[in-house]
Amino acid sequence: MTSLAEFASMYRQREHLPMKSRLAFMFGSVVLLHLAAVVLLLVGGAGGGQPLALGLVLTAYVAGIKHSYDWDHIAAIDNSTRKFVAQRKDPVSVGFAFSLGHSSVVVLAGVMVVGGASLVGQLMEDGTTGHLVLGLIGSGVSGLFLLAMGVFNGSAFLRTMQLYRAAQAGGAIAVDDLETKGLIARLLAKPLSKVQRPRNIYVIGFLFGLGFDTATTIGLLVLTTAASLAGVSVLALLALPLAFTAAMTLCDSVNGVAMMRMYKSAIHDPQRKLGFNAIITGISAFSALFISVITLGGFLNAAFGLSDPVTTWLGEIDLGDAGLVLIALFAVVWAVAAVRLRVRSALRKKP
């Protein structure tokens, strides 16, 4: 009992723990998700159908990895991380919280499908009222959230560019100068006031997932397996959404930590890395605004039954592969900035 009480106390005070401890807690939770999926697979496959169950679980795991690199995931995690870093916070768990919220929809759908709930199957069918309503909730929330974050970080980008020009002219730059201020900050203060800590991103991730874009992948897999392959046990079927969750939380957690380090490296030395900060913030703002336009365009098309070519085209865009391009772009910018910094440091040390 004492150990449980101490653990609960540490959890309540987690924001005051050293960063290494918080990272250990987060990635420890990711490991537990992997172990839970493996245990369900081993126990569920003990009675037969082990090779088939293993193949399905691996398929679900790969699907989780792929979905973690959808552009809406990257944009939401990246822009939220930049907001927290600008507020002098260490948001180590933004990616984990978002992914866990998103995955909760998949797990709930998977459990209900395995339990025989026909409602989930109806909700996942295109054209049904339930599918339309959930899709509108997911796209509406994600579009508006990314729009707000894009405008917020867009204003930060413009301010950073002004400071960069001032620094080029010989002006002094303080860390506080990089904070988003002015009309945009005041307008968005209330809409973003509920997103004060990384754990608040869980709700955002959950609402993102209500469109059943990820749940369809796993739900249909579970439905097909449960209907045609009686040799696969219920426990092995439950390992499918859990494997999907484990993969997605791992990738999103790594992405969130990488973004945090990237932004912290820019903010803690503003004058030397002001140009890098401006580029990264600009990419973040552009990605959020770009995705919000696509998402809200699809929302309007579905909500009002529009048939115009613009919203129809926006509603049909697949953002899956674009996330990898965005990740590569961030990595290139970070690598170039690191190389330039090392070269400058080496030149200064030369006699």
N, C-alpha and C positions, 0 to 999 in steps of 0.2 A: 504493500500500500504506500509505503514511504517513497519508493522509487517512482510509482505512478504519480504521486503528488508532486515530486520534484520535476518529473518530466512535464507535467501540466503547467507548472510554474515557469519552466524554461520556455515552453511554447508561448505562454502569454507575454513573456518578456523577450521574444525572439528578435524583435527589431533592435534591441540593445545588445545582442550577442555579437561577438566578433564575426567578421565576414566569413572566415574559414568555417566557423561552426554552423553558420546559416547555410553555406554551400553544402556542408556535410549532411545537414538535415534534409535539404532539398534533394540532392542526388541519392541519399539513402532511401528516400521515399520512392524515387524512380526505380531503384534496385528492387525494392519490395514489390512494386507493380510487376516487374519482370518475373520475380520469383513466384508470385501468385499465379501468373499465367502458366508458368512451367508446371507448378504443382497441379493445377486443374487439368492440364493436358496429360500429365503422367497418371494421375488418379483416374481420370475419365477414360483414358485409353487402355487401362489395364485389362478391361474386359473384352477387348477386341477393337478393330478399326484403328489401331495406332498409326500405321503409315498414312492413312487418309487424313486422320485428325491432325497429324503433324504438318502435312502439306497445307491444310486449310489455315492452321494457325500461322505458319510462315507467310502465307498469302496475306493474311490480315495484318501481320507485322510490317510487311513491305508497304502495304496500303497506308498504314499509319505514318511511316517515314515519308512517303510521297506527299501525303496531305499536309504534313507539317511545313512543307515548302510552298504551299499555296500563297499567292501574293497577299491575300487578306490577312493571313496569319502573320507574315513578315511585317506588313505595314502596321498592324495593331500592336504587336509586341515592340517593334522598333520605336514607334511614335510615343507609346506609353513610357518606355524606358527613358527616352530623351526628356520627357516631362518630369519624371521623378529625379533624374540626375540634375536637372536644372534647379530643382528644389533642395539640393544638397542631401539627397537620400541615396542609399545603396540598394537599388531595387533588384536584388539577386534572383527573386522568384517571380518576376513578371511573366516570363515565358512559361514557367511551370504552372502558375495559376491560370493563365489564359487557356493553356492546353488541357488542364484538368477540367475546367468548366466546359470546354468544347467537347471533351471526351465523355463527360457525364451523360450527354444526350445519347451518345453511341451505346454506352453501357446500359443505360435504362431501356433503350429500345431493344438491345440484344436480350436482356433479361426477360422483358415482356414477350418477345417473340418466342423464346425458348419455353416460356410459361404458357404459350398457346393463346396469347392475347391477339385476337384478330384485328383489334383497333389499330395496332401499330402497322400491320400490313396495309390497312385502308389508308392510313395517313401517309404512307410512302408511295402510294399510287398516284401518278400524275393525273391531274384533272379533278381530283376529289376536293371537296370544300376544306377538309382538314389539312390536306397537303398545301393548299393555297394559303390558308390562314397562317400556318406555321412558317411557310416560306416568306410571307410578307413581314412577319415579326422579325425573323432572322435577318432578312435583307434590309429592312427599315432601320433596325437598331445598329447593324454593322455600318450601313451607309452614313447615318447621322453621326455616329461616334468617330468614324474615320474622317468625316468632313470637319468636325470640330477639332480633332487633333491636327489635321492638315492645315487648317487656318491658323491654329495656335503656333505650330512649328514654322509655318510660312512667315508669320510675323517675326518670329525669332530669327529666321534666315535673313530677312530684310534688315533687321537691326544689326545682325552680325556683319553683314556686308558694309553697312555704314561705319561700324567700328573698324573693320578691316581697312577701309579707305583712310580713316583717321589715323590708324596705326602706321600706314604707309607714309603718311605725311608727317610722322614723328610724334603723334599724340600718345599719351599714356593710357593703357587699358587696364581696368580693374576687373576682378572676377564678377562682381555684382553687375557690371555693365552688360554681361551676357544674358541676364534674366529678361524674360519677356515682360514688357511694360506697355503702358499706353492704352488706347481705346480697345484694341483686340483682346488684351489680357483682361480688361474689365468686363467686356461682353461675354467672354467665355468662362469667367470665374465661377458663375453659378452652375452652368451645365456640367463643368468638370469638377465641381466641388465634392461630388460623391466619390471621385476616383482619387483618393488621398494616399492609399497604400497599395502595394502590389496585390494583396489578397482581394482587393475590390475588383481586380481584373477577372477574377473567377466568374462573376456574374456576367460580365461582358462576353467572355468566352462561351458561357452557357447560352446566352441569347443569340450569339453568332451561329451556334450549332442547331438552332431550332428550325433552320431551313431544310434539315434532313439531307444535306448534301453528303455529309460523312456517314450518317446513319443509314442511308440508302445502300452504300457500299457494303457495310457489314450486315445490315438487316437482311438484304437479299441473299447474301452469302449464307447466313444462318437459316433463313427460310428454306432455301434450296436444299441445304444439307439435311435439315430436320425432316423435310418432306420425302426425300428420296433415299436417304441412307440411314436405315434403322440401326446399323452397326455402330454408329458414333454416339457416345453417351451424352447426356445432358451436360455433365461437367466439362467435357471436351468442347462442346458447343459454346459454353460460357467463356472458355478460354479465348475465343475469337475476339470479342470486343475488348477483352482485357489486354490481349496482345497488341491490338490496335492502339489502345490507350498508352501502354508502356512505350511503344515506339514513338508516338507523337509527343508525349511528355518529355522523353529524352532529347529529341531534336529541338523542340521549342525551348527547353530549359537551357541547352547549350547556346542556342541563338540569343536568348535573353541575356545571358551572362556575357557573351561576346559583345553585344550592343552596349551593355553597361560599361565594360572596360573601354570601348571605343570612345564613348561620350565623356567618360571621366578623364581620359587622357587628354581630351581637348579642353575641357573646362578648367582643369587644375593648372594649366599653363596657357592662359588665354592669348597672350600677346604672341608667343612663339608659334602657337598652333591655331591661330585665328582663322587662317585660310582653310585649314583642314576642317575646323568646326563648321565653317560656313558651307562647305561642300557637303558634308555629311548631313547637316540639318536641312539643306536644300533637297537632297535626295529623299530624306524622310518625308518632308512636306509634300513633295511631288508625288511620291508613291501613295500617300494617304489620300490626297485629293484625287489622284487618278482612279484609285480603287473606289472611292466614294461616288464618283461620277458614274462609273460602270454599274455599281451596286444599286444606286438610287434610280438610274435609268431603267434597269431591269425591274426594280420595285414598281415604278410608275407604269411600265408596260403590263405587268401582271395585275396590278391593283385596278387599273382602269380599262383593261382589255384593249390597249392601244395597238394599232397596226402600222404605225409609221415606221419608216426604215431605220431611223436613228435609235429609238428605244428598243426596237426589235433586235437590232444588231448588238446593242449593249447587253441585252438580256441573254444573248447566246454566246458571249465571250467566255472562254475557259481560262481561268487564272492559274491553273495548276503549274504549268511550266515556267510562267513568268517569275515566280518566286525565286527559282534557282538563278535567273538572270540578276535579280535584285541582290541576292546574297553575294554573287560573284562581283557585282559592282562595288558593294561595300568593302569586300575583301581587297579588291584592287586599290581602292582609295586609301584604305588603312595601310596596305603594304607600301604604296608609293610614299605616303607621309612618313612611315617609319624609316624607309631608306633615305629620304631627304634629311631627316633629323640626324641620322647616323653620319651622313656625309658632312653635314654642317658641323657636327661635334668634332669629327676627325680633323676638319680644316682648322677649327679654332685651336686644337691641341698642337698643331704643327708650329714649330718655331719660325 
